[in-house]
Amino acid sequence: MPRSILPVEAARLMRDEGAVLVDVREADEHALVRIPGARNLPLSRLEQVVLAVTPGATVMFHCRTGARTEANAARLLARVPGCQVCLIEGGIDGWHAAGLPVVEERGRPMDLARQGQIAVGVLLMAGEALGLLVSPWFHLMVVLVGAFLVFGGITGQVSVMQLLRQMPWNRRFLAVLSARA
């Protein structure tokens, strides 16, 4: 199993030993805020991409909080056989909290996960309010949103994220980032 390391140790390994840092968040998350020098290999594309690293190298993985990397440790380990694999404790949030540098895009919209939480919360509150004040049939809206969340949790397909990526404020920002790349 990969070992966990503190962000300051990860920074030292990158600086002194040339360790490879891999961000497993989605490309839009990586574009918004990232650790300088991190490669982006989203978990959603993990099996489709070969990570080219020197055998015996140290490869460190991170996500936002460390939860995704921990939950997928075995999959990550399988992508870099013959390498020393580490997971950064606390992910990029821990990195930033340790006072280490991150690159943040100015004028960026709120990240998609937070946008999704807000959208789902608004739908649930609206469904309940309308169900109490207008017609009990609006309670079905709450049930449908709940079913949507359960489906997304079971399948790993969170369609609200794909929908939010298509919103004008997100498309405009992602188009600017693509033009820079």
C-alpha positions in Angstrom: 0.0 0.0 0.0 1.3 3.5 -0.7 2.5 5.5 2.2 1.1 8.8 3.3 3.5 11.8 3.5 3.1 15.4 4.7 3.0 18.1 2.1 6.4 19.6 3.3 8.0 16.2 2.7 6.4 16.0 -0.7 7.8 19.4 -1.6 11.3 18.3 -0.4 11.1 15.2 -2.5 10.1 17.2 -5.6 12.9 19.7 -5.1 15.7 17.5 -3.9 15.0 14.1 -5.6 12.9 15.0 -8.6 9.8 13.1 -7.4 6.9 13.2 -9.8 3.7 14.8 -8.5 0.4 13.7 -10.0 -3.0 15.5 -9.5 -5.9 13.0 -9.8 -8.6 15.7 -9.8 -10.5 16.4 -12.9 -9.0 18.8 -15.5 -11.3 21.7 -14.6 -10.4 21.4 -10.9 -6.7 21.3 -11.8 -7.0 24.3 -14.1 -8.6 26.4 -11.3 -6.0 25.7 -8.6 -2.9 23.5 -8.8 0.5 22.8 -7.3 3.3 24.0 -9.5 4.9 21.2 -11.4 2.0 18.7 -10.9 0.9 16.5 -13.8 -2.9 16.1 -14.2 -4.2 12.5 -14.4 -7.9 12.5 -13.6 -9.2 9.4 -11.9 -11.9 9.2 -14.5 -9.2 8.6 -17.2 -6.8 6.6 -15.0 -7.1 3.3 -16.9 -6.8 5.0 -20.3 -3.5 6.8 -19.7 -0.1 5.4 -19.2 2.0 7.4 -16.8 5.5 7.6 -18.2 7.9 7.6 -15.2 11.4 6.2 -14.7 11.3 2.8 -12.9 12.2 3.2 -9.3 11.1 6.9 -9.3 9.0 8.3 -6.4 5.5 9.2 -7.6 3.3 11.2 -5.3 -0.5 11.5 -5.8 -2.8 14.2 -4.5 -6.5 15.3 -4.8 -8.2 18.1 -3.0 -8.4 16.7 0.5 -6.7 13.3 0.3 -9.9 11.3 0.3 -10.0 10.4 -3.4 -6.3 9.3 -3.4 -6.8 7.2 -0.3 -10.0 5.6 -1.7 -8.2 4.8 -5.0 -4.8 3.9 -3.6 -4.7 0.4 -5.1 -5.6 1.7 -8.6 -3.0 4.4 -8.3 -0.3 1.9 -7.2 -1.1 -0.3 -10.2 -0.5 2.6 -12.7 3.2 2.9 -11.7 4.6 -0.5 -11.1 8.2 -0.6 -9.8 7.9 2.9 -8.3 7.7 4.2 -4.8 4.2 5.6 -4.4 3.1 8.1 -1.9 -0.2 9.9 -1.1 0.0 13.5 0.1 -1.9 13.9 3.3 -4.6 16.5 3.1 -4.2 16.9 -0.7 -3.9 20.3 -2.2 -5.8 21.8 0.8 -3.1 20.4 3.1 -0.4 21.7 0.8 -1.9 25.2 0.8 -2.4 25.0 4.6 1.3 24.2 5.0 2.1 27.5 3.3 3.4 25.8 0.1 2.8 27.6 -3.2 -0.2 27.0 -5.4 -1.2 28.5 -8.7 -4.8 30.0 -8.6 -6.5 31.4 -11.7 -7.9 34.9 -11.2 -11.5 35.5 -12.0 -12.3 31.8 -11.7 -15.8 30.7 -11.0 -16.6 28.6 -7.9 -15.5 25.0 -8.2 -18.0 22.6 -9.7 -18.5 20.6 -6.5 -19.6 23.6 -4.6 -21.8 24.8 -7.5 -23.4 21.3 -7.5 -24.1 21.4 -3.8 -25.7 24.8 -4.1 -27.8 23.6 -7.1 -29.0 20.5 -5.3 -29.7 22.4 -2.1 -31.8 25.0 -4.0 -33.8 22.3 -5.7 -34.5 20.5 -2.5 -35.5 23.6 -0.6 -37.7 24.8 -3.6 -39.3 21.4 -3.8 -40.2 21.4 -0.1 -41.4 25.0 -0.1 -43.5 24.5 -3.1 -44.8 21.2 -1.7 -45.9 22.9 1.5 -47.3 26.1 0.0 -48.6 25.2 -3.5 -49.2 21.5 -4.0 -48.1 18.3 -2.4 -47.1 17.1 -5.9 -44.0 19.3 -5.6 -42.6 16.9 -3.0 -41.9 14.6 -5.9 -39.2 17.0 -6.9 -37.4 16.2 -3.7 -37.7 12.5 -4.3 -36.4 12.9 -7.9 -33.4 14.9 -6.7 -32.7 12.3 -4.0 -33.0 9.5 -6.6 -30.6 11.4 -8.9 -28.1 11.7 -6.1 -28.4 8.0 -5.2 -27.9 7.0 -8.9 -24.9 9.3 -9.1 -23.4 7.8 -5.9 -23.9 4.2 -7.1 -22.7 4.7 -10.7 -20.1 7.4 -10.1 -21.7 9.4 -12.9 -22.7 12.8 -11.4 -24.5 14.3 -14.3 -25.0 17.6 -12.5 -21.3 18.2 -12.9 -21.5 17.7 -16.7 -24.5 20.0 -16.7 -22.6 22.7 -14.7 -19.6 22.5 -17.0 -21.9 23.6 -19.8 -23.1 26.7 -17.9 -22.0 29.9 -19.6 -19.8 31.2 -16.7 -17.9 27.9 -16.6 -17.6 27.5 -20.4 -16.3 31.0 -20.8 -13.7 30.4 -18.1 -12.6 27.0 -19.3 -12.3 28.4 -22.9 -9.9 31.1 -21.6 -7.8 28.4 -19.9 -7.7 26.2 -23.0 -6.6 29.2 -25.1 -3.7 29.7 -22.7 -2.6 26.1 -22.9 
